[in-house]
Amino acid sequence: MDGEQAVIRAATWNVWWIFGDDWHRRERGIVATLEDWHPDVVGLQEAWALGDRTQADALGEELGMYSAFVEPGIPVPPDPVENPDYYGVRMGLGLLSRWPISMVEAHPMPSEGRDLVALLATLDHPLGPLHVVVGATSWEPDKLEEHSAQLARLGEIVSGPLSNGPLPVLLLADLNADFAMPAMARLRETLLDTWGEANDYTADPRTYGDTNRFSSPEAKRQYNRRIDHVMARPGDPEHPVVVAGSWIVRDEVDGLPPSDHYLVVTDLTV
């Protein structure tokens, strides 16, 4: 297929587990938003799981997409249980794909006192294997060292030589930081910040903040910042990452934000 070009629409979304008073209504909003934007691949953070059923499964069935899920994720579900809906519901990372998912691995992440993994998957794209990493990092002010170690670990996973090939390697993640943080700046030495590549200083960069009623100002390090990221690296030097566009989707559905974070969407020409 040499010489062929295609567009991969990649997205990331922290879908806020089953938090809030009306998560079933929010879930319908998540489906409607994804239907509107038609991403080819979506990384999900704070996705729910109950028994053998996961949010990735449910969304994949609604959208006609392949799905994968790994756990555990963060934050840890509330203990003691604050809401009867929370009983038995777990937290993890999800992946949705237009193309079959041929491999899924859970990679341990640095995390003290709680378990955390990143999701690494290979998708059967028509032009070759498409490698995707989905991740989420610690957000607490007293875990800055752990957060930096997690960013470094994600950079190592994305940079692994087994992911090399003609297609870009994608990181779809809630990194709980913007590029003012030194550890984030180091990550950008390896990976292209696709939203930053496509937008200038006049664009509103915030994916979590005061334009969303569900975002919490108590998360002072994250509030009114761009903390959700679609990043990419070339699979090989002959195939650079080309960003055709990148957007932050702030639409409400029936008067309700679908999550406390906004969806980030990027088109990559390959």
Phi and psi restraints in degrees (value plus and minus 20) as a CYANA .aco file:
   2 ASP   PHI     -79.2   -39.2
   2 ASP   PSI     119.3   159.3
   3 GLY   PHI      69.7   109.7
   3 GLY   PSI     -33.8     6.2
   4 GLU   PHI     -95.4   -55.4
   4 GLU   PSI     129.3   169.3
   5 GLN   PHI    -147.5  -107.5
   5 GLN   PSI     128.4   168.4
   6 ALA   PHI    -168.5  -128.5
   6 ALA   PSI     148.7   188.7
   7 VAL   PHI    -133.8   -93.8
   7 VAL   PSI     109.2   149.2
   8 ILE   PHI    -123.9   -83.9
   8 ILE   PSI      99.9   139.9
   9 ARG   PHI    -116.4   -76.4
   9 ARG   PSI      89.1   129.1
  10 ALA   PHI    -128.0   -88.0
  10 ALA   PSI     125.5   165.5
  11 ALA   PHI    -164.3  -124.3
  11 ALA   PSI     137.2   177.2
  12 THR   PHI    -155.7  -115.7
  12 THR   PSI     123.9   163.9
  13 TRP   PHI    -174.9  -134.9
  13 TRP   PSI     101.4   141.4
  14 ASN   PHI    -101.6   -61.6
  14 ASN   PSI      93.1   133.1
  15 VAL   PHI    -117.9   -77.9
  15 VAL   PSI     -11.2    28.8
  16 TRP   PHI      44.6    84.6
  16 TRP   PSI      14.3    54.3
  17 TRP   PHI      26.2    66.2
  17 TRP   PSI    -156.3  -116.3
  18 ILE   PHI    -133.8   -93.8
  18 ILE   PSI      10.6    50.6
  19 PHE   PHI     -88.3   -48.3
  19 PHE   PSI     143.3   183.3
  20 GLY   PHI      68.7   108.7
  20 GLY   PSI     148.2   188.2
  21 ASP   PHI    -103.2   -63.2
  21 ASP   PSI     -34.4     5.6
  22 ASP   PHI    -161.3  -121.3
  22 ASP   PSI      39.1    79.1
  23 TRP   PHI     -90.8   -50.8
  23 TRP   PSI     -46.7    -6.7
  24 HIS   PHI     -84.2   -44.2
  24 HIS   PSI     -60.1   -20.1
  25 ARG   PHI     -87.9   -47.9
  25 ARG   PSI     -59.5   -19.5
  26 ARG   PHI     -81.7   -41.7
  26 ARG   PSI     -59.9   -19.9
  27 GLU   PHI     -80.2   -40.2
  27 GLU   PSI     -59.8   -19.8
  28 ARG   PHI     -83.5   -43.5
  28 ARG   PSI     -55.4   -15.4
  29 GLY   PHI     -87.7   -47.7
  29 GLY   PSI     -56.5   -16.5
  30 ILE   PHI     -81.9   -41.9
  30 ILE   PSI     -66.5   -26.5
  31 VAL   PHI     -80.7   -40.7
  31 VAL   PSI     -67.1   -27.1
  32 ALA   PHI     -81.9   -41.9
  32 ALA   PSI     -60.1   -20.1
  33 THR   PHI     -86.2   -46.2
  33 THR   PSI     -65.0   -25.0
  34 LEU   PHI     -85.9   -45.9
  34 LEU   PSI     -55.1   -15.1
  35 GLU   PHI     -82.5   -42.5
  35 GLU   PSI     -58.0   -18.0
  36 ASP   PHI     -87.6   -47.6
  36 ASP   PSI     -57.3   -17.3
  37 TRP   PHI    -118.5   -78.5
  37 TRP   PSI     -33.5     6.5
  38 HIS   PHI      29.9    69.9
  38 HIS   PSI      30.9    70.9
  39 PRO   PHI     -87.3   -47.3
  39 PRO   PSI     131.4   171.4
  40 ASP   PHI    -103.5   -63.5
  40 ASP   PSI     -51.1   -11.1
  41 VAL   PHI    -165.8  -125.8
  41 VAL   PSI     115.5   155.5
  42 VAL   PHI    -153.5  -113.5
  42 VAL   PSI     107.9   147.9
  43 GLY   PHI    -113.5   -73.5
  43 GLY   PSI     111.2   151.2
  44 LEU   PHI    -135.0   -95.0
  44 LEU   PSI     109.4   149.4
  45 GLN   PHI    -132.1   -92.1
  45 GLN   PSI     135.5   175.5
  46 GLU   PHI      34.1    74.1
  46 GLU   PSI      25.0    65.0
  47 ALA   PHI    -107.6   -67.6
  47 ALA   PSI     127.3   167.3
  48 TRP   PHI    -110.6   -70.6
  48 TRP   PSI     137.9   177.9
  49 ALA   PHI    -165.9  -125.9
  49 ALA   PSI     117.7   157.7
  50 LEU   PHI    -160.2  -120.2
  50 LEU   PSI      94.9   134.9
  51 GLY   PHI      41.7    81.7
  51 GLY   PSI    -149.9  -109.9
  52 ASP   PHI    -111.5   -71.5
  52 ASP   PSI     -16.7    23.3
  53 ARG   PHI    -121.4   -81.4
  53 ARG   PSI     115.9   155.9
  54 THR   PHI    -148.3  -108.3
  54 THR   PSI     141.7   181.7
  55 GLN   PHI     -83.5   -43.5
  55 GLN   PSI     -54.8   -14.8
  56 ALA   PHI     -81.6   -41.6
  56 ALA   PSI     -62.3   -22.3
  57 ASP   PHI     -78.4   -38.4
  57 ASP   PSI     -70.3   -30.3
  58 ALA   PHI     -81.8   -41.8
  58 ALA   PSI     -65.8   -25.8
  59 LEU   PHI     -87.6   -47.6
  59 LEU   PSI     -59.8   -19.8
  60 GLY   PHI     -80.0   -40.0
  60 GLY   PSI     -60.9   -20.9
  61 GLU   PHI     -85.7   -45.7
  61 GLU   PSI     -61.4   -21.4
  62 GLU   PHI     -85.2   -45.2
  62 GLU   PSI     -56.1   -16.1
  63 LEU   PHI    -120.5   -80.5
  63 LEU   PSI     -24.3    15.7
  64 GLY   PHI      47.9    87.9
  64 GLY   PSI      20.8    60.8
  65 MET   PHI    -142.2  -102.2
  65 MET   PSI     136.3   176.3
  66 TYR   PHI     -94.3   -54.3
  66 TYR   PSI     134.9   174.9
  67 SER   PHI    -161.8  -121.8
  67 SER   PSI     137.2   177.2
  68 ALA   PHI    -168.3  -128.3
  68 ALA   PSI     139.4   179.4
  69 PHE   PHI    -172.9  -132.9
  69 PHE   PSI     118.7   158.7
  70 VAL   PHI    -153.5  -113.5
  70 VAL   PSI     137.0   177.0
  71 GLU   PHI    -168.0  -128.0
  71 GLU   PSI     143.0   183.0
  72 PRO   PHI    -107.4   -67.4
  72 PRO   PSI     139.7   179.7
  73 GLY   PHI    -137.1   -97.1
  73 GLY   PSI    -196.3  -156.3
  74 ILE   PHI    -144.9  -104.9
  74 ILE   PSI     135.3   175.3
  75 PRO   PHI     -92.5   -52.5
  75 PRO   PSI     144.7   184.7
  76 VAL   PHI     -87.9   -47.9
  76 VAL   PSI     114.7   154.7
  77 PRO   PHI     -73.1   -33.1
  77 PRO   PSI     127.4   167.4
  78 PRO   PHI     -75.7   -35.7
  78 PRO   PSI     117.4   157.4
  79 ASP   PHI    -164.7  -124.7
  79 ASP   PSI      91.8   131.8
  80 PRO   PHI     -91.4   -51.4
  80 PRO   PSI     139.6   179.6
  81 VAL   PHI     -85.0   -45.0
  81 VAL   PSI     108.0   148.0
  82 GLU   PHI    -113.5   -73.5
  82 GLU   PSI     -36.8     3.2
  83 ASN   PHI    -165.2  -125.2
  83 ASN   PSI     114.3   154.3
  84 PRO   PHI     -75.2   -35.2
  84 PRO   PSI     -48.1    -8.1
  85 ASP   PHI     -84.3   -44.3
  85 ASP   PSI     -40.7    -0.7
  86 TYR   PHI    -100.8   -60.8
  86 TYR   PSI     -35.2     4.8
  87 TYR   PHI     -78.7   -38.7
  87 TYR   PSI     103.1   143.1
  88 GLY   PHI      58.1    98.1
  88 GLY   PSI     -19.8    20.2
  89 VAL   PHI    -109.2   -69.2
  89 VAL   PSI     109.3   149.3
  90 ARG   PHI    -124.2   -84.2
  90 ARG   PSI     153.9   193.9
  91 MET   PHI    -143.4  -103.4
  91 MET   PSI     118.8   158.8
  92 GLY   PHI    -183.6  -143.6
  92 GLY   PSI    -186.7  -146.7
  93 LEU   PHI    -133.2   -93.2
  93 LEU   PSI     120.0   160.0
  94 GLY   PHI    -143.3  -103.3
  94 GLY   PSI     143.2   183.2
  95 LEU   PHI    -161.1  -121.1
  95 LEU   PSI     114.9   154.9
  96 LEU   PHI    -139.1   -99.1
  96 LEU   PSI     121.1   161.1
  97 SER   PHI    -166.4  -126.4
  97 SER   PSI     119.6   159.6
  98 ARG   PHI     -90.7   -50.7
  98 ARG   PSI     -43.0    -3.0
  99 TRP   PHI    -129.2   -89.2
  99 TRP   PSI     134.4   174.4
 100 PRO   PHI     -75.8   -35.8
 100 PRO   PSI     126.1   166.1
 101 ILE   PHI    -121.4   -81.4
 101 ILE   PSI      91.8   131.8
 102 SER   PHI    -111.8   -71.8
 102 SER   PSI     -39.0     1.0
 103 MET   PHI    -172.2  -132.2
 103 MET   PSI     118.1   158.1
 104 VAL   PHI    -157.9  -117.9
 104 VAL   PSI     111.4   151.4
 105 GLU   PHI    -151.8  -111.8
 105 GLU   PSI     126.5   166.5
 106 ALA   PHI    -123.8   -83.8
 106 ALA   PSI      97.6   137.6
 107 HIS   PHI    -122.3   -82.3
 107 HIS   PSI     102.3   142.3
 108 PRO   PHI     -79.5   -39.5
 108 PRO   PSI     122.4   162.4
 109 MET   PHI    -136.3   -96.3
 109 MET   PSI     131.0   171.0
 110 PRO   PHI     -80.2   -40.2
 110 PRO   PSI     104.9   144.9
 111 SER   PHI    -184.6  -144.6
 111 SER   PSI     100.2   140.2
 112 GLU   PHI    -113.5   -73.5
 112 GLU   PSI     104.4   144.4
 113 GLY   PHI      63.8   103.8
 113 GLY   PSI     -21.2    18.8
 114 ARG   PHI    -177.4  -137.4
 114 ARG   PSI     131.1   171.1
 115 ASP   PHI    -105.9   -65.9
 115 ASP   PSI     127.5   167.5
 116 LEU   PHI    -173.9  -133.9
 116 LEU   PSI     120.5   160.5
 117 VAL   PHI    -152.1  -112.1
 117 VAL   PSI     143.0   183.0
 118 ALA   PHI    -132.1   -92.1
 118 ALA   PSI     132.6   172.6
 119 LEU   PHI    -120.3   -80.3
 119 LEU   PSI     106.1   146.1
 120 LEU   PHI    -137.8   -97.8
 120 LEU   PSI     106.6   146.6
 121 ALA   PHI    -154.9  -114.9
 121 ALA   PSI     134.2   174.2
 122 THR   PHI    -137.4   -97.4
 122 THR   PSI     108.7   148.7
 123 LEU   PHI    -128.0   -88.0
 123 LEU   PSI     124.2   164.2
 124 ASP   PHI    -107.5   -67.5
 124 ASP   PSI      53.4    93.4
 125 HIS   PHI     -92.1   -52.1
 125 HIS   PSI     126.8   166.8
 126 PRO   PHI     -76.9   -36.9
 126 PRO   PSI     -45.6    -5.6
 127 LEU   PHI    -114.4   -74.4
 127 LEU   PSI     -19.3    20.7
 128 GLY   PHI     118.0   158.0
 128 GLY   PSI     156.4   196.4
 129 PRO   PHI     -82.4   -42.4
 129 PRO   PSI     112.4   152.4
 130 LEU   PHI    -132.9   -92.9
 130 LEU   PSI      96.9   136.9
 131 HIS   PHI    -118.5   -78.5
 131 HIS   PSI     112.2   152.2
 132 VAL   PHI    -152.9  -112.9
 132 VAL   PSI     115.3   155.3
 133 VAL   PHI    -136.5   -96.5
 133 VAL   PSI     111.2   151.2
 134 VAL   PHI    -135.5   -95.5
 134 VAL   PSI     112.4   152.4
 135 GLY   PHI    -169.1  -129.1
 135 GLY   PSI     145.8   185.8
 136 ALA   PHI    -167.4  -127.4
 136 ALA   PSI     129.3   169.3
 137 THR   PHI    -142.8  -102.8
 137 THR   PSI     144.8   184.8
 138 SER   PHI     -83.0   -43.0
 138 SER   PSI     127.2   167.2
 139 TRP   PHI    -137.3   -97.3
 139 TRP   PSI     -34.8     5.2
 140 GLU   PHI     -89.2   -49.2
 140 GLU   PSI     123.1   163.1
 141 PRO   PHI     -79.9   -39.9
 141 PRO   PSI     -46.6    -6.6
 142 ASP   PHI    -109.6   -69.6
 142 ASP   PSI     -10.8    29.2
 143 LYS   PHI    -142.2  -102.2
 143 LYS   PSI      14.9    54.9
 144 LEU   PHI     -85.0   -45.0
 144 LEU   PSI     -59.9   -19.9
 145 GLU   PHI     -85.1   -45.1
 145 GLU   PSI     -63.0   -23.0
 146 GLU   PHI     -82.9   -42.9
 146 GLU   PSI     -61.2   -21.2
 147 HIS   PHI     -80.1   -40.1
 147 HIS   PSI     -64.7   -24.7
 148 SER   PHI     -82.8   -42.8
 148 SER   PSI     -59.7   -19.7
 149 ALA   PHI     -85.6   -45.6
 149 ALA   PSI     -55.5   -15.5
 150 GLN   PHI     -87.9   -47.9
 150 GLN   PSI     -61.0   -21.0
 151 LEU   PHI     -81.0   -41.0
 151 LEU   PSI     -62.5   -22.5
 152 ALA   PHI     -83.4   -43.4
 152 ALA   PSI     -59.3   -19.3
 153 ARG   PHI     -85.6   -45.6
 153 ARG   PSI     -62.1   -22.1
 154 LEU   PHI     -81.0   -41.0
 154 LEU   PSI     -60.1   -20.1
 155 GLY   PHI     -81.2   -41.2
 155 GLY   PSI     -58.4   -18.4
 156 GLU   PHI     -86.2   -46.2
 156 GLU   PSI     -62.6   -22.6
 157 ILE   PHI     -83.4   -43.4
 157 ILE   PSI     -65.4   -25.4
 158 VAL   PHI     -87.4   -47.4
 158 VAL   PSI     -48.2    -8.2
 159 SER   PHI    -109.2   -69.2
 159 SER   PSI     -20.1    19.9
 160 GLY   PHI     -78.5   -38.5
 160 GLY   PSI     117.0   157.0
 161 PRO   PHI     -84.2   -44.2
 161 PRO   PSI     -43.1    -3.1
 162 LEU   PHI     -87.3   -47.3
 162 LEU   PSI     -35.8     4.2
 163 SER   PHI    -109.6   -69.6
 163 SER   PSI     -19.9    20.1
 164 ASN   PHI     -89.9   -49.9
 164 ASN   PSI     130.1   170.1
 165 GLY   PHI     143.9   183.9
 165 GLY   PSI    -190.8  -150.8
 166 PRO   PHI     -94.2   -54.2
 166 PRO   PSI     -38.2     1.8
 167 LEU   PHI    -122.6   -82.6
 167 LEU   PSI     134.5   174.5
 168 PRO   PHI     -86.2   -46.2
 168 PRO   PSI     138.0   178.0
 169 VAL   PHI    -120.3   -80.3
 169 VAL   PSI     110.0   150.0
 170 LEU   PHI    -128.0   -88.0
 170 LEU   PSI     119.8   159.8
 171 LEU   PHI    -136.2   -96.2
 171 LEU   PSI      98.0   138.0
 172 LEU   PHI    -136.8   -96.8
 172 LEU   PSI      87.2   127.2
 173 ALA   PHI    -173.4  -133.4
 173 ALA   PSI     128.3   168.3
 174 ASP   PHI    -112.5   -72.5
 174 ASP   PSI      82.9   122.9
 175 LEU   PHI    -115.0   -75.0
 175 LEU   PSI     -20.9    19.1
 176 ASN   PHI      33.4    73.4
 176 ASN   PSI      11.7    51.7
 177 ALA   PHI    -186.3  -146.3
 177 ALA   PSI     135.7   175.7
 178 ASP   PHI    -126.0   -86.0
 178 ASP   PSI    -192.1  -152.1
 179 PHE   PHI    -103.9   -63.9
 179 PHE   PSI     -11.7    28.3
 180 ALA   PHI     -94.0   -54.0
 180 ALA   PSI     -37.2     2.8
 181 MET   PHI    -103.6   -63.6
 181 MET   PSI     111.0   151.0
 182 PRO   PHI     -74.7   -34.7
 182 PRO   PSI     -60.4   -20.4
 183 ALA   PHI     -84.8   -44.8
 183 ALA   PSI     -51.8   -11.8
 184 MET   PHI     -90.2   -50.2
 184 MET   PSI     -58.6   -18.6
 185 ALA   PHI     -81.1   -41.1
 185 ALA   PSI     -57.6   -17.6
 186 ARG   PHI     -86.5   -46.5
 186 ARG   PSI     -57.1   -17.1
 187 LEU   PHI     -83.4   -43.4
 187 LEU   PSI     -54.8   -14.8
 188 ARG   PHI     -91.4   -51.4
 188 ARG   PSI     -33.8     6.2
 189 GLU   PHI     -89.0   -49.0
 189 GLU   PSI     -45.0    -5.0
 190 THR   PHI    -119.9   -79.9
 190 THR   PSI     -54.8   -14.8
 191 LEU   PHI    -141.0  -101.0
 191 LEU   PSI     126.5   166.5
 192 LEU   PHI    -102.4   -62.4
 192 LEU   PSI     110.0   150.0
 193 ASP   PHI    -101.8   -61.8
 193 ASP   PSI      81.0   121.0
 194 THR   PHI     -89.5   -49.5
 194 THR   PSI     -57.0   -17.0
 195 TRP   PHI     -86.5   -46.5
 195 TRP   PSI     -62.7   -22.7
 196 GLY   PHI     -83.8   -43.8
 196 GLY   PSI     -52.5   -12.5
 197 GLU   PHI     -87.8   -47.8
 197 GLU   PSI     -53.3   -13.3
 198 ALA   PHI    -114.5   -74.5
 198 ALA   PSI     -33.5     6.5
 199 ASN   PHI    -148.2  -108.2
 199 ASN   PSI     136.3   176.3
 200 ASP   PHI    -130.0   -90.0
 200 ASP   PSI    -192.7  -152.7
 201 TYR   PHI     -87.3   -47.3
 201 TYR   PSI     -32.4     7.6
 202 THR   PHI    -100.5   -60.5
 202 THR   PSI     -36.2     3.8
 203 ALA   PHI    -102.1   -62.1
 203 ALA   PSI     122.9   162.9
 204 ASP   PHI     -93.5   -53.5
 204 ASP   PSI      96.9   136.9
 205 PRO   PHI    -109.3   -69.3
 205 PRO   PSI     -26.1    13.9
 206 ARG   PHI     -93.5   -53.5
 206 ARG   PSI     110.0   150.0
 207 THR   PHI    -127.1   -87.1
 207 THR   PSI     -25.6    14.4
 208 TYR   PHI    -171.1  -131.1
 208 TYR   PSI      98.0   138.0
 209 GLY   PHI     150.4   190.4
 209 GLY   PSI    -179.5  -139.5
 210 ASP   PHI     -96.1   -56.1
 210 ASP   PSI     -21.6    18.4
 211 THR   PHI    -106.2   -66.2
 211 THR   PSI     -22.4    17.6
 212 ASN   PHI    -143.8  -103.8
 212 ASN   PSI      97.8   137.8
 213 ARG   PHI     -83.7   -43.7
 213 ARG   PSI     -40.0     0.0
 214 PHE   PHI    -108.2   -68.2
 214 PHE   PSI     -36.5     3.5
 215 SER   PHI     -88.3   -48.3
 215 SER   PSI     121.6   161.6
 216 SER   PHI    -122.4   -82.4
 216 SER   PSI     101.9   141.9
 217 PRO   PHI     -85.4   -45.4
 217 PRO   PSI     -33.1     6.9
 218 GLU   PHI     -87.7   -47.7
 218 GLU   PSI     -41.9    -1.9
 219 ALA   PHI    -103.5   -63.5
 219 ALA   PSI      54.3    94.3
 220 LYS   PHI     -84.4   -44.4
 220 LYS   PSI     -53.3   -13.3
 221 ARG   PHI     -95.0   -55.0
 221 ARG   PSI     -39.5     0.5
 222 GLN   PHI    -126.4   -86.4
 222 GLN   PSI     -43.5    -3.5
 223 TYR   PHI     -85.9   -45.9
 223 TYR   PSI     114.7   154.7
 224 ASN   PHI      39.0    79.0
 224 ASN   PSI      20.7    60.7
 225 ARG   PHI    -155.1  -115.1
 225 ARG   PSI     144.8   184.8
 226 ARG   PHI    -113.3   -73.3
 226 ARG   PSI      79.5   119.5
 227 ILE   PHI    -132.4   -92.4
 227 ILE   PSI     -25.8    14.2
 228 ASP   PHI    -130.3   -90.3
 228 ASP   PSI     111.7   151.7
 229 HIS   PHI    -158.1  -118.1
 229 HIS   PSI     118.7   158.7
 230 VAL   PHI    -127.8   -87.8
 230 VAL   PSI      92.0   132.0
 231 MET   PHI    -142.2  -102.2
 231 MET   PSI     139.0   179.0
 232 ALA   PHI    -173.0  -133.0
 232 ALA   PSI     134.1   174.1
 233 ARG   PHI    -150.8  -110.8
 233 ARG   PSI     133.6   173.6
 234 PRO   PHI     -83.7   -43.7
 234 PRO   PSI     122.3   162.3
 235 GLY   PHI     -90.8   -50.8
 235 GLY   PSI     -47.9    -7.9
 236 ASP   PHI    -176.6  -136.6
 236 ASP   PSI     141.8   181.8
 237 PRO   PHI     -81.6   -41.6
 237 PRO   PSI     -43.1    -3.1
 238 GLU   PHI    -101.9   -61.9
 238 GLU   PSI     -25.5    14.5
 239 HIS   PHI    -148.5  -108.5
 239 HIS   PSI      57.1    97.1
 240 PRO   PHI     -85.4   -45.4
 240 PRO   PSI     136.9   176.9
 241 VAL   PHI     -96.2   -56.2
 241 VAL   PSI     105.8   145.8
 242 VAL   PHI    -138.4   -98.4
 242 VAL   PSI      96.7   136.7
 243 VAL   PHI    -114.8   -74.8
 243 VAL   PSI      99.0   139.0
 244 ALA   PHI    -107.4   -67.4
 244 ALA   PSI     -42.8    -2.8
 245 GLY   PHI     153.7   193.7
 245 GLY   PSI     140.2   180.2
 246 SER   PHI    -173.6  -133.6
 246 SER   PSI     118.4   158.4
 247 TRP   PHI    -157.9  -117.9
 247 TRP   PSI     132.0   172.0
 248 ILE   PHI    -129.5   -89.5
 248 ILE   PSI     103.0   143.0
 249 VAL   PHI    -117.0   -77.0
 249 VAL   PSI      93.4   133.4
 250 ARG   PHI    -129.1   -89.1
 250 ARG   PSI      -6.1    33.9
 251 ASP   PHI     -87.1   -47.1
 251 ASP   PSI     118.6   158.6
 252 GLU   PHI    -112.3   -72.3
 252 GLU   PSI     136.3   176.3
 253 VAL   PHI    -139.3   -99.3
 253 VAL   PSI      97.8   137.8
 254 ASP   PHI      33.5    73.5
 254 ASP   PSI      20.8    60.8
 255 GLY   PHI      59.4    99.4
 255 GLY   PSI      -7.5    32.5
 256 LEU   PHI    -153.6  -113.6
 256 LEU   PSI     110.4   150.4
 257 PRO   PHI     -84.7   -44.7
 257 PRO   PSI     114.3   154.3
 258 PRO   PHI     -88.2   -48.2
 258 PRO   PSI     -39.2     0.8
 259 SER   PHI    -175.8  -135.8
 259 SER   PSI     152.7   192.7
 260 ASP   PHI    -102.4   -62.4
 260 ASP   PSI     -33.3     6.7
 261 HIS   PHI    -128.7   -88.7
 261 HIS   PSI     138.8   178.8
 262 TYR   PHI    -116.9   -76.9
 262 TYR   PSI     130.8   170.8
 263 LEU   PHI     -90.1   -50.1
 263 LEU   PSI     116.0   156.0
 264 VAL   PHI    -134.7   -94.7
 264 VAL   PSI     109.2   149.2
 265 VAL   PHI    -145.7  -105.7
 265 VAL   PSI     115.9   155.9
 266 THR   PHI    -155.6  -115.6
 266 THR   PSI     115.0   155.0
 267 ASP   PHI    -120.0   -80.0
 267 ASP   PSI     105.0   145.0
 268 LEU   PHI    -135.2   -95.2
 268 LEU   PSI     110.4   150.4
 269 THR   PHI    -109.0   -69.0
 269 THR   PSI     107.0   147.0
